[in-house]
């Protein structure tokens, strides 16, 4: 559905589409690596900036690390699109990590829930991604992180997203007519927070699991068996 750059040699900066107002941008063409180690923040933000006229930023399969405490800003009219057309699911309760599809790995901001990882403004969409916090280990006391997804402005949408090990998942404030659909995972503190919505907001098909809690209780029983 979404074309990618040639795999041989260096990735070229390709723009796909039929007009300047509707183009598809591959994050690999902006320098993203997706090896789970290299900080891909700058590449993602540059691709999003290029899509500010109403384009789609495509995230191919890979594990994309975000090491700094900075916010990815989706400009008005842009879409950040991963490989999933339906919400993905990964069984991380056994300590494994998601390794297929478009996986974002934020680690910046540990210790504070201020700010957000991805910010959506008016007429923006984030879809088809897994967001996994690699440093939130279930054998340890969970730590706060900034919100995974923050919506504000009219008609912001988050669909087909899996949030794993996040502290707070989705925040929609002053986000009239927001659309939050087909979201699942296991937020540790808050799943969805909505406020100051004075026009109809929509939330549907949300499924949260207690995997993190199960792992913590298994590692540190709340009641001693003795």
N, C-alpha and C positions, 0 to 999 in steps of 0.2 A: 504493500500500500504506500509506503514511504520509501523512496529511493535513497540509496546511500552512495557515498563517494567511492571511487575505485580503490580497491584494497592494495594494489601494487604501488610501491613507492610512497612518497609523501602524500597526505591527503590534500586535495585542492579545495579552494573555497568555492564550492558549487552552490548555485541558487536554482531551485527547482520551481516550476510553476509556469503559468501562462502570462502573468502580468506582474508588474512591480508591486501591486497591492495584494497579491496572493502568492506567496512563495514558501517553499519548504526548506528549512535550514537544518543540516545535520551537525550536531555538536562536535563530531569528530573533525569536521572541516574547520572548526575554530580552535582546534588544539586539544580537545578532550581526549583522554587516554582510556579510562575505564578499566584500569588494572587493580582498583581497590586500594592503591597506595598514593598515586599522584593526585595532587589537589586540582580538581577540575572546575573550581568555582569560576575563575576568570573566563574560561572557555564557554561555560554555560551562559554567563551574563552577557558576554559579547554576542553570542548567538541570539539571545532574547532581545538584545538591543537592536539587532539587525531585523528582527521580526516585528518591530514596533509599528509598522504600517498595516499589520493585520496578517502576519505570517504564522507558520507552524514551525516550532523547533522540535525536531525529531531526536529522540534519545534511543539509540540502537541497543541491542543486548550488551551488557557489561556491568561492572561494579564501579560506580563513579563516586570517588571520595571527595568530601568537602571538609577540609581540615580547619578552616578559619571560622571565627564567629562573625559571619557576614550573612546578609539576607539576599537571596536570589529574588529579584524583582521582575515580575511578568508585566510588561508594559501593556497599555490599553490595546485591546484588539488581538493580542497574541495568544497562542496556545503552546503549552509545553506538553508534548505527547510522547509517551513510551510505547513499548511494543504490545501491551495488553489491550485487547478490545473488550475484555471482561475482567472483573476484579480477580487478581491472582491470589493464591494461597500457598503458604509455606509452613511446614511443621517445625518451628524453631524450638518447640518445647523439649526436644532432645539435645539442645545445644548446637544444632546445625545453623548454617547461615544461608540465606537465599542466594542461589548461584545461577539462576536462569532469568532471562528477560531483562528489562530495564530496572536496575537497582541503584538507588541513591543512598550513600553512606555518610550522613552528617555526623561529625564529632566535635565541632566547635560549640562554644557556649556552655560547656559542661559546668554544672553547679548553679545555674541561674535559669529561670523560666522566662526572663525578659526577652522581648524581641521575637523573631520568627525565622524559620529556615527558608520558606517560600512565601512570598507575599503576592497576592492577586489583587489587581485593581479592577476598574470598570471593564466589562465585556472581555474578560479573560477566562482561560480554562487551563486546568492541569489534569491530565488523565493518563491512565494506563501505566502507572509506576508502582514500584515497591520502595518504601522508605524504611530503612533499617538502621538502627543505632548500634554500631559494632562495639562501642565501649560500654554499653549498658549490659553488664554481665549478670545473669540471673542468680549466680552464686554469691553476689554481693548486694549490699543495700542499694536500691535504685537511687539515681541522682537526677535532679532537675535538668532539663534542657529547654531551650526556647521552643515555642509552638512549632509544630511541623508545617502547618498551612494556615495562613491568615488571609481572610477575605474582607475587603472593604470596597465600597462603590457598588454601583448597580450591576446586576447580572453576572457576577463572578460565579464560576462553576468548578467543582471538584468531583470527578467521577472515576470509578474503577481504580481506586487507590488502596493499597495495603500498607498500613502503618504498624511496624513491629518495633518493640522496645522503646517507643516514644514516651515521653513524659506527658505532654499535652498534644493532642492530635490536631483538631480543626477548630479554628476560632473565626466566627463571622460577626463582626461588629460594624454597624452602619453599612451593612451590605444588603441593600434592598434587592428583592427578587433573587437571592442567592439560590444556587442549586447544588446540593450535596447528596450524591447518590452512589450506591454500590461501593461502600467503604467498609473495610474490615481490618482486623488486626487485634492488638492488645495494648492500648494505651495504659500507662501505669497510674496517672493521676486524673486527667480529664479527657474524655473522648471528644465531645462536641460542645462548644460554648457559643450561644447566640445571644446578642443584645443589640438594642437600638435598631431593630429592623421594623421599619414603618410601612413597608410594602411587602406583599406576600413572599415569604421565603419557603423553600421546599427542602425537606430532608427525608430521604427514603432509602430503604434497603441497606441498613447499617447493622453490622454484625461484629461485636467485640468478644474476644475470648480471654480467659484468665490464665493464659499460659505462663506469664511471668510470675504470677502469684503462686501457681502450682510448683514451679521450679524453686522459688524462694522458700516455700514451706517445706519442700523436700530437703533442701540443703540446711535450713535452720528451722526445725519444728517449733511451732508456737507452744505446743504442749509436750512436755517430756514424756516419753513412753514409760518412764519409771515412776 
